[in-house]
Structure formats: C-alpha cells, structure tokens
Amino acid sequence: MGQDQTKQQIEKGLHLYQSNQTEKALRVWMRVLEKSADPAGRFRVLGCLITAHAEMGRYKDMLKFAVVQIDTARELEDPDYLTESYLNLARSNEKLCEFQKTISYCKTCLNMQGTTRSLQLNGQVSLSMGNAFLGLSIFQKALECFEKALRYAHNNDDKMLECRVCCSLGNFYTQIKDYEKALFFPCKAAELVNDYGKGWSLKYRAMSQYHMAVAYRKLGRLADAMDCCEESMKIALQHGDRPLQALCLLCFADIHRSRKDVQTAFPRYDSSMSIMTEIGNRLGLIQVLLGVTKCWMIQKELDKALESIEKAQELAEGLGNKLGLLKLHCLCERIYRTKEQQRELRDHVVKFHECVEEMELYCGMCGESIGEKNNQLQALPCSHFFHLKCLQTNGTRGCPNCRRLSVKPGYV
C-alpha cells in the first residue's frame, strides 16, 4: 500500500469513526497497519488507533499501540514524532493508573528538543503529568502542571486543551473541597464548548457536563447534578464511551446515596464497578468502594463497610493514592468509634494525621486542615494553597510554606 492509498484509507477510517461506526473504522486502520509501507502513514494510523482505544476504555490495547508507535517514530528519526509517541505512552499509563510511569514519560517528552510541533504538545504533556500527580495526591505539583498547561493553551490559542485543563482543575478542586472552584472550572469548559465546539467531538460536552454534575452534587444541588449527569451519560452511550459511562454511573449512585436512597444506589455502584474493573480504572474503583462503604454505614452494616474499606485500601496503597487512604482512615475512625474499639480507633487517627502531614493538607497560616469541609482556597504563584480568608486577613510577603521548607535542617 503506497503513500496516497494509505492516506485515503486513514481518512476513510476517520469518516467511519466520526459516524459512530467504530468497529468498521478499526478494521480499516488495522488493514493499513498491516499493508502500508509508508512509516509516516503508519505513525498516523497508530495515532488513530490509540485515540479510538482510549475512548472505548481499551487501555491495554492503547498501550500496545503506543509502544509500536515509538518504534515507528524511531524509524522516522524525527524528534516531533518521538515526542508525540512518548506522550501517547504517558497517556496510556495515566489511563491504567500507572502514575509514576506517566510522570517519567512526560519528563522524557519535555526533555526532547523538537520543533514547533513538540512545543505545541507541551501543554498536553503538562496536563497528563498534572493528572498523574493528582492521582498520587501530590497537590502542589499537580496544580503547577495544570497552570502550566493552561498557559500553553492560552499562548497557542488551543481551546480544546483549555477545555480539558478546566475539567482537570474541576477534579482538583473537588478533591480538596473548594466546591465553588470545582463548579467554576467545568462551567468554564462548558462555555468553551458552546462558543467554539461546533466542530469538536461531543466528548468535550459530555466531559464538562460530568464534572459539573460532580460539583453540583457536592454542593447539595442534586437536581442540577442529575440533569448534567443524564446529559453526559446520553452522549457516552451514543458514542460507546465506556470510561465515561462508568463515571456517570458512579455519579448517579452518589446522587442517590446523597438522597439516602441506598437501594437505588447499590445497583449503580455495581454497574460502575463492573466497567471500572473491565477497563482497568483502579482510581475509579477506589471511588466506587468509598461510596459503597458509605451506603453500608447508612444501613449500619459496619462489618460489610469494613470489607469494602479493605478492598479500597489495597487498591489505594498499590496506586500510591494518599487521599484515598486518608478518606479510608477517616471512615475507619467513624466505624471503630461506633464499635467502641479504642485501639483500632487510635491507630486510624494516627494514620489519618500522618496522611494530612504527608500531603501538606493544612493551611500554612491558621494550621487547620484543608479538604475536611467545603472552603474557599487560594493558590499563591508557587502553587501552595491556603484558606482564602487567611490570605485576606493576614496578607503575605511570600509563601509561609516555602519559607518553612527553606529553613528545614539538611542531613548531616
């Protein structure tokens, strides 16, 4: 298959894919991969296969094609191709929750000195790295990466990237419980979709609606949360987007749990867990198990709650997800307080405070914890964040956290 024929077949596959004929598109692209002698064409078709498998939640296949793409990039001896292939490798590992590998591949991308194309990809690299740091609950570095990605998006006038970063920032602020910002950023993403997204994939609309649903639920606006989640789920079902379907089912379950409708919540959690397990989203599984635990606690089935916690703890330790561990210690504390088991209670109180210290989840001004309840937060240029009211009351001549770190004694 020559260069022109390769190009025609790739376009044919894209047309099928955009018409929701995904399996036909995959067959066309796989034929190109088998028969084409054009390395640049093969590289491009591998990119199509990587994107398609990512959207279907077939992350192991996505990783397999990313590895082949790196070999093709080396054959082409072009730093731009190599940067793009390492970015795809980083993204594949991000989806599989291999966050340390993601960070390592992202750093490889940033160290490559390519041309303008490589520089344009730096925003996407920073976004992927930010998502990985967030998965590890390293909040300062995550925020640093997201803000860097946002600067790249603005400098390159890349509205799609800006939309994706806004959704990640929504997730970031949801986790540290500044729900005003958790809603602001996905609303901003939804505005970008309305203003610029006519030619975009509907996944951008679905993504912004999902993150809005999560924020609305946290704010107690359950009807709004349900409307946004239904809109997101409708698009996810139309496009066979399994990862988003799993997240929407989790959100539906959480909404029902917030309404104390545990009997409706449980089957939604089960369906979400089934898809999360199938696609390998272990971070999502932790969220599902947290929700299930809270349902058992509502029903006062404390031993069943502890069983769910044990499964979630194993996952959180395997991923290095410190925030997940903190939430689990918090739930254990409540359970053992009810059971009046003092030794276990003390153990989890100590571990909870160790997690807070490790993640620096406290305000460097008032010393109170961050992420315990809904609070307005403000980040300084160094990406350390504080209670907004503390900054307004005390002002700052620089970051107290950075000052504290700079005077820590060195090893002797």
C-alpha positions as CSV (number, residue, x, y, z in Angstrom):
1,M,0.0,0.0,0.0
2,G,1.5,3.3,-1.2
3,Q,1.5,6.7,0.5
4,D,-1.6,8.1,-1.3
5,Q,-3.6,4.9,-0.7
6,T,-2.5,4.9,2.9
7,K,-3.8,8.5,3.3
8,Q,-7.1,7.7,1.6
9,Q,-7.7,4.6,3.9
10,I,-6.9,6.6,7.0
11,E,-9.4,9.3,6.0
12,K,-12.0,6.6,5.3
13,G,-11.4,5.2,8.8
14,L,-11.8,8.7,10.3
15,H,-15.1,9.2,8.5
16,L,-16.4,5.8,9.8
17,Y,-15.2,6.6,13.3
18,Q,-16.9,10.0,13.3
19,S,-20.1,8.3,12.1
20,N,-20.0,6.1,15.2
21,Q,-19.0,3.0,13.1
22,T,-16.1,2.3,15.4
23,E,-15.5,-1.4,14.7
24,K,-15.5,-0.8,10.9
25,A,-13.1,2.1,11.4
26,L,-10.8,-0.1,13.4
27,R,-10.8,-2.8,10.7
28,V,-9.8,-0.2,8.1
29,W,-7.0,1.1,10.2
30,M,-5.7,-2.3,11.1
31,R,-5.5,-3.2,7.4
32,V,-3.5,0.0,6.8
33,L,-1.1,-1.0,9.6
34,E,-0.6,-4.5,8.1
35,K,-0.2,-3.4,4.5
36,S,1.3,0.1,4.4
37,A,5.0,0.6,3.6
38,D,4.8,4.3,4.5
39,P,6.3,4.9,8.0
40,A,4.6,8.4,8.4
41,G,1.3,6.9,7.4
42,R,1.8,4.0,9.8
43,F,2.6,6.5,12.6
44,R,-0.6,8.4,11.9
45,V,-2.8,5.3,11.8
46,L,-1.3,4.2,15.1
47,G,-2.3,7.6,16.5
48,C,-5.9,7.0,15.3
49,L,-5.9,3.5,16.9
50,I,-4.5,4.9,20.2
51,T,-7.3,7.6,20.4
52,A,-10.1,5.2,19.5
53,H,-9.0,2.6,22.1
54,A,-8.6,5.3,24.7
55,E,-12.2,6.5,24.1
56,M,-13.5,2.9,24.3
57,G,-11.6,2.2,27.5
58,R,-9.4,-0.5,26.0
59,Y,-6.4,0.9,27.7
60,K,-4.1,-2.2,27.4
61,D,-4.6,-2.1,23.6
62,M,-3.9,1.6,23.7
63,L,-0.6,0.9,25.5
64,K,0.3,-1.8,23.0
65,F,-0.2,0.6,20.0
66,A,1.7,3.3,21.8
67,V,4.7,1.0,22.2
68,V,4.6,0.2,18.4
69,Q,4.3,3.9,17.6
70,I,7.5,4.6,19.5
71,D,9.3,2.1,17.2
72,T,7.8,3.7,14.2
73,A,8.9,7.2,15.4
74,R,12.5,5.9,15.9
75,E,12.4,4.6,12.3
76,L,11.3,8.1,11.1
77,E,14.2,9.7,13.1
78,D,12.1,12.9,13.8
79,P,12.0,14.4,17.3
80,D,8.5,15.6,16.8
81,Y,7.2,12.1,16.1
82,L,9.2,10.8,19.0
83,T,7.7,13.4,21.4
84,E,4.2,12.6,20.2
85,S,4.7,8.9,20.7
86,Y,6.1,9.3,24.2
87,L,3.1,11.5,25.0
88,N,0.8,8.7,23.9
89,L,2.8,6.2,26.1
90,A,2.4,8.6,29.0
91,R,-1.4,8.9,28.4
92,S,-1.7,5.1,28.2
93,N,-0.1,4.7,31.5
94,E,-2.1,7.5,33.0
95,K,-5.3,5.7,32.0
96,L,-4.0,2.5,33.5
97,C,-3.3,4.4,36.7
98,E,0.5,3.8,36.4
99,F,1.2,7.3,37.6
100,Q,4.9,7.1,38.3
101,K,5.5,5.8,34.7
102,T,3.3,8.6,33.3
103,I,5.4,11.2,35.1
104,S,8.6,9.6,33.8
105,Y,7.4,9.5,30.2
106,C,6.1,13.1,30.4
107,K,9.6,14.2,31.6
108,T,11.1,12.4,28.6
109,C,8.8,14.4,26.3
110,L,9.7,17.7,28.0
111,N,13.5,17.0,27.7
112,M,13.2,16.4,23.9
113,Q,14.2,19.4,21.8
114,G,12.0,19.2,18.8
115,T,10.5,21.9,16.6
116,T,7.3,24.0,16.9
117,R,5.1,20.8,16.9
118,S,6.9,19.5,20.0
119,L,6.4,22.8,21.8
120,Q,2.7,22.7,21.0
121,L,2.4,19.3,22.6
122,N,4.0,20.6,25.8
123,G,0.6,21.7,27.1
124,Q,-0.8,18.2,26.7
125,V,2.2,16.8,28.4
126,S,1.8,19.1,31.3
127,L,-1.9,18.2,31.6
128,S,-1.1,14.4,31.6
129,M,1.6,15.0,34.2
130,G,-0.8,17.0,36.3
131,N,-3.4,14.2,36.2
132,A,-0.7,11.8,37.3
133,F,0.4,14.0,40.3
134,L,-3.3,14.3,41.2
135,G,-3.7,10.5,41.2
136,L,-0.7,10.4,43.6
137,S,-2.3,13.2,45.7
138,I,0.7,15.4,45.2
139,F,-1.4,18.5,45.0
140,Q,1.2,21.3,44.7
141,K,2.9,19.7,41.7
142,A,-0.5,18.8,40.2
143,L,-1.6,22.5,40.4
144,E,1.7,23.6,39.0
145,C,1.3,21.3,35.9
146,F,-2.3,22.4,35.3
147,E,-1.4,26.1,35.4
148,K,1.5,25.4,33.1
149,A,-0.9,23.6,30.7
150,L,-3.4,26.5,30.9
151,R,-0.6,28.9,29.9
152,Y,0.3,26.8,26.9
153,A,-3.4,26.6,25.9
154,H,-3.7,30.4,26.1
155,N,-0.4,31.1,24.3
156,N,-1.3,28.7,21.4
157,D,-5.0,29.7,21.4
158,D,-5.8,26.0,21.9
159,K,-9.4,26.0,23.2
160,M,-9.7,22.2,23.2
161,L,-6.7,21.9,25.6
162,E,-8.1,24.7,27.7
163,C,-11.4,22.8,28.0
164,R,-9.6,19.6,29.1
165,V,-7.5,21.5,31.7
166,C,-10.6,23.2,33.1
167,C,-12.2,19.8,33.7
168,S,-9.0,18.6,35.4
169,L,-8.9,21.7,37.6
170,G,-12.6,21.0,38.5
171,N,-11.5,17.5,39.6
172,F,-8.5,19.0,41.5
173,Y,-10.7,21.4,43.5
174,T,-13.4,18.7,44.1
175,Q,-10.7,16.6,45.8
176,I,-9.5,19.4,48.1
177,K,-13.1,20.6,48.7
178,D,-13.3,24.1,47.3
179,Y,-16.6,23.4,45.6
180,E,-17.0,26.9,44.3
181,K,-13.9,26.5,42.1
182,A,-14.9,22.8,41.5
183,L,-18.0,24.1,39.7
184,F,-16.4,27.2,38.2
185,F,-13.9,25.4,36.0
186,P,-16.2,22.8,34.4
187,C,-18.7,25.6,33.8
188,K,-15.9,27.4,32.0
189,A,-15.2,24.3,30.0
190,A,-18.9,24.1,29.0
191,E,-18.8,27.7,27.9
192,L,-15.8,26.9,25.7
193,V,-17.7,24.0,24.1
194,N,-20.7,26.3,23.4
195,D,-18.5,29.1,22.0
196,Y,-16.0,27.1,19.9
197,G,-17.1,23.4,19.9
198,K,-19.2,23.0,16.8
199,G,-16.5,21.0,15.1
200,W,-15.3,19.2,18.2
201,S,-16.2,15.7,19.3
202,L,-19.2,15.6,21.6
203,K,-16.9,14.1,24.3
204,Y,-15.9,17.6,25.3
205,R,-19.5,18.5,26.1
206,A,-20.0,15.2,27.9
207,M,-16.8,15.7,29.9
208,S,-17.7,19.2,31.1
209,Q,-21.3,18.1,32.0
210,Y,-20.0,15.2,34.1
211,H,-17.6,17.4,36.1
212,M,-20.4,19.9,36.6
213,A,-22.6,17.1,37.9
214,V,-19.9,16.1,40.5
215,A,-19.6,19.7,41.7
216,Y,-23.4,20.2,41.9
217,R,-23.7,17.0,44.0
218,K,-21.0,18.1,46.4
219,L,-22.9,21.5,46.7
220,G,-26.1,19.6,47.5
221,R,-27.8,20.8,44.2
222,L,-28.9,17.2,43.4
223,A,-31.5,18.1,40.7
224,D,-28.8,20.0,38.8
225,A,-26.4,17.2,39.3
226,M,-28.8,14.7,37.9
227,D,-29.6,16.8,34.8
228,C,-25.9,17.2,34.0
229,C,-25.1,13.6,34.6
230,E,-28.0,12.4,32.4
231,E,-26.8,14.7,29.6
232,S,-23.3,13.3,29.9
233,M,-24.5,9.7,30.1
234,K,-26.6,10.1,26.9
235,I,-23.6,11.2,24.9
236,A,-21.4,8.5,26.5
237,L,-24.0,5.8,25.4
238,Q,-24.3,7.2,21.9
239,H,-20.5,7.1,21.4
240,G,-19.7,3.8,23.2
241,D,-17.6,5.8,25.7
242,R,-17.2,3.1,28.4
243,P,-14.9,5.1,30.7
244,L,-17.4,8.0,30.9
245,Q,-20.3,5.6,31.3
246,A,-18.6,4.2,34.4
247,L,-18.0,7.7,35.8
248,C,-21.6,8.7,35.2
249,L,-22.9,5.5,36.9
250,L,-20.7,6.3,39.9
251,C,-22.1,9.9,39.9
252,F,-25.7,8.6,39.7
253,A,-25.0,6.2,42.6
254,D,-23.5,9.1,44.7
255,I,-26.6,11.3,44.0
256,H,-28.9,8.5,45.2
257,R,-26.7,8.0,48.3
258,S,-26.9,11.7,49.0
259,R,-30.7,11.3,48.9
260,K,-30.3,8.4,51.4
261,D,-31.8,6.1,48.7
262,V,-29.3,3.3,49.3
263,Q,-31.4,0.6,47.4
264,T,-31.2,2.6,44.2
265,A,-27.5,3.5,44.8
266,F,-26.2,-0.1,45.2
267,P,-27.0,-1.4,41.6
268,R,-25.5,1.8,40.1
269,Y,-22.3,1.2,42.1
270,D,-22.2,-2.4,41.0
271,S,-22.6,-1.4,37.3
272,S,-19.9,1.2,37.6
273,M,-17.6,-1.2,39.4
274,S,-18.1,-3.8,36.6
275,I,-17.0,-1.3,33.9
276,M,-14.1,0.1,36.0
277,T,-12.8,-3.4,36.5
278,E,-13.2,-4.2,32.8
279,I,-11.2,-1.1,31.7
280,G,-8.7,-1.1,34.5
281,N,-9.6,2.2,36.2
282,R,-8.3,1.4,39.7
283,L,-8.6,5.0,40.8
284,G,-12.3,4.9,39.8
285,L,-12.7,1.6,41.7
286,I,-11.5,3.3,44.9
287,Q,-14.2,6.0,44.5
288,V,-16.9,3.3,43.9
289,L,-15.8,1.3,47.0
290,L,-15.8,4.6,49.1
291,G,-19.4,5.1,48.0
292,V,-20.4,1.5,48.8
293,T,-18.8,1.8,52.2
294,K,-20.8,4.9,53.0
295,C,-24.0,3.1,51.9
296,W,-23.2,0.2,54.3
297,M,-22.6,2.8,57.0
298,I,-26.0,4.4,56.4
299,Q,-27.5,0.9,56.8
300,K,-25.4,0.4,60.0
301,E,-23.8,-2.7,58.4
302,L,-20.4,-1.9,59.8
303,D,-18.7,-5.2,59.1
304,K,-19.7,-5.0,55.4
305,A,-18.4,-1.4,55.3
306,L,-15.0,-2.7,56.7
307,E,-14.9,-5.3,53.9
308,S,-15.3,-2.6,51.3
309,I,-12.6,-0.5,53.0
310,E,-10.2,-3.4,53.0
311,K,-10.5,-3.8,49.2
312,A,-10.2,0.0,48.6
313,Q,-7.2,0.2,50.9
314,E,-5.4,-2.5,48.9
315,L,-6.0,-0.5,45.7
316,A,-5.0,2.9,47.2
317,E,-1.8,1.5,48.6
318,G,-1.0,-0.1,45.2
319,L,-1.5,3.2,43.3
320,G,0.1,5.4,45.9
321,N,-3.2,7.4,46.2
322,K,-2.7,9.1,49.5
323,L,-6.1,11.0,49.5
324,G,-7.9,7.7,49.1
325,L,-6.0,6.3,52.1
326,L,-6.8,9.4,54.2
327,K,-10.6,9.1,53.4
328,L,-10.4,5.4,54.3
329,H,-8.7,6.1,57.7
330,C,-11.4,8.7,58.3
331,L,-14.2,6.2,57.7
332,C,-12.5,3.6,59.8
333,E,-12.2,6.1,62.6
334,R,-16.0,6.7,62.5
335,I,-16.7,2.9,62.4
336,Y,-14.4,2.0,65.3
337,R,-15.7,4.9,67.3
338,T,-19.2,3.5,66.9
339,K,-18.0,-0.1,67.7
340,E,-16.1,1.4,70.7
341,Q,-12.9,-0.4,69.7
342,Q,-10.3,2.1,71.1
343,R,-7.1,0.5,69.9
344,E,-8.2,0.4,66.3
345,L,-9.7,3.9,66.6
346,R,-6.4,5.3,67.8
347,D,-4.5,3.5,65.1
348,H,-6.6,5.1,62.3
349,V,-6.5,8.6,64.0
350,V,-2.7,8.5,63.9
351,K,-2.6,7.3,60.3
352,F,-5.1,10.0,59.3
353,H,-2.8,12.7,60.7
354,E,0.2,11.1,59.0
355,C,-1.6,11.4,55.6
356,V,-2.5,15.0,56.3
357,E,1.1,15.8,57.1
358,E,2.5,13.9,54.1
359,M,0.1,15.7,51.6
360,E,0.6,19.1,53.3
361,L,-3.2,19.3,53.5
362,Y,-3.3,22.1,56.0
363,C,-3.3,25.9,55.8
364,G,0.2,27.3,56.4
365,M,-1.3,30.3,58.1
366,C,-4.0,29.1,60.5
367,G,-2.7,25.5,60.7
368,E,-6.2,24.0,60.2
369,S,-6.7,21.1,57.7
370,I,-7.7,21.6,54.1
371,G,-10.1,19.2,52.5
372,E,-12.0,18.4,55.6
373,K,-15.0,20.6,54.6
374,N,-16.0,22.9,51.8
375,N,-13.8,26.0,52.0
376,Q,-12.7,28.7,49.5
377,L,-9.0,28.3,48.8
378,Q,-6.4,30.5,47.1
379,A,-3.1,29.4,45.5
380,L,0.0,31.5,45.5
381,P,2.3,31.7,42.5
382,C,4.3,28.8,44.0
383,S,1.1,26.6,43.9
384,H,0.9,26.2,47.7
385,F,-2.7,26.9,48.6
386,F,-4.3,28.4,51.7
387,H,-7.7,29.4,53.0
388,L,-8.8,32.5,51.1
389,K,-10.0,34.1,54.4
390,C,-6.5,33.6,55.9
391,L,-4.8,35.3,53.0
392,Q,-7.3,38.2,53.1
393,T,-6.9,38.6,56.8
394,N,-3.1,38.2,57.1
395,G,-1.8,39.1,53.7
396,T,1.5,37.6,52.7
397,R,5.0,38.7,51.8
398,G,5.8,35.4,50.2
399,C,4.6,31.9,50.9
400,P,4.9,30.7,54.5
401,N,5.1,27.1,53.3
402,C,8.1,27.8,51.1
403,R,9.8,29.8,53.9
404,R,9.3,26.8,56.2
405,L,10.8,24.4,53.7
406,S,13.8,26.6,53.1
407,V,14.8,26.5,56.7
408,K,14.5,22.8,57.2
409,P,17.8,21.3,58.5
410,G,19.7,19.3,56.0
411,Y,21.1,15.8,56.6
412,V,24.3,15.7,58.5
